[in-house]
Amino acid sequence: MNDCETQADWTLSDSGTFDRAVGATGKRVGSNCLKLTSTAATDNSQYVQTVVIDESVILPLGPNGHKQQDWTDTAYIGFWTHAEDSAEYGADGEMKWALVNDGTVSAKQDITGIVGTEHQWMQIDISGLPRDKVEAIRFYSNNPATAEDLYIDNIIRYKYELGGAPVFGCYYYITSGTTLTEAEGVKWTIDGLAAASATETVSDLGPAILGASTLLGTAARNKYGMIPGKFILMVKASGSTTAGEGLQSSAANTYKDADSGSMEHSPLKGLEAAGAASDWIFAIYDTAGQQI
């Protein structure tokens, strides 16, 4: 939808009160993210908006003379959130989200308060909203505090979710600028599939089906490889975890490193490490019990 790489994609309703900038230090995917700042106290009327919502490009002009897109195939919007300071935008609803459909702003939906400084996945259910003529998306600030920052990255829309995050399954997008070869080994990275390592790593996934002899990843992240037998998903950690180790269920729909001696009972394997509680990480179902 929007990769949050370019701050110029976003316009401001109240410059000097609620502002935006490039936030390289808060990024999760790519090189940059969107940094939102309550320069002054905000009251839920100040917003930043983008119409660049079609794979990070502006919508084409439709037959009705408007730049609109039908999102009735979409049930959820999701994106990464992050704070450099755990106290900033830490309460539910201090930041809100809305879409603009055929000139009408939807009901504003709360963004969950940021816990700690880990990257967290925020999912918003839009299945009940009018969304047949979407024109823009907005972030509203409802924060009485000043000089607080919230980082947003990699906004996507999707139909199916599992545990509060999108389901990737055996498909994952190819890293921008990377050319993969049909049936050759690939590895997972947060930026997309890449050629497998010369030596085995925890993120190696095996051969990929591309539907072509070679396939080049794009900045729009719309070129995918299929890894037979794998199931890629995102999970929320209950504490720090180790990349490559088995993960087992913890409290409140979260996961933790498997208990010592119980790797064979783990339902998942972490493709990356979690830094602390509330960190969202990528995992796979298939080789969970095999610690590498």
PyMOL commands that set and color helices and strands:
alter all, ss='L'
color gray80, all
select helices_A, chain A and resi 7-9+24-26+263-265
alter helices_A, ss='H'
color red, helices_A
select strands_A, chain A and resi 10-12+18-22+34-38+46-50+76-82+95-101+104-105+109-110+120-125+134-141+148-158+171-173+179-181+185-187+194-195+204-207+214-216+224-226+232-236+246-249+255-257+268-270+280-284
alter strands_A, ss='S'
color yellow, strands_A
deselect
rebuild
show_as cartoon
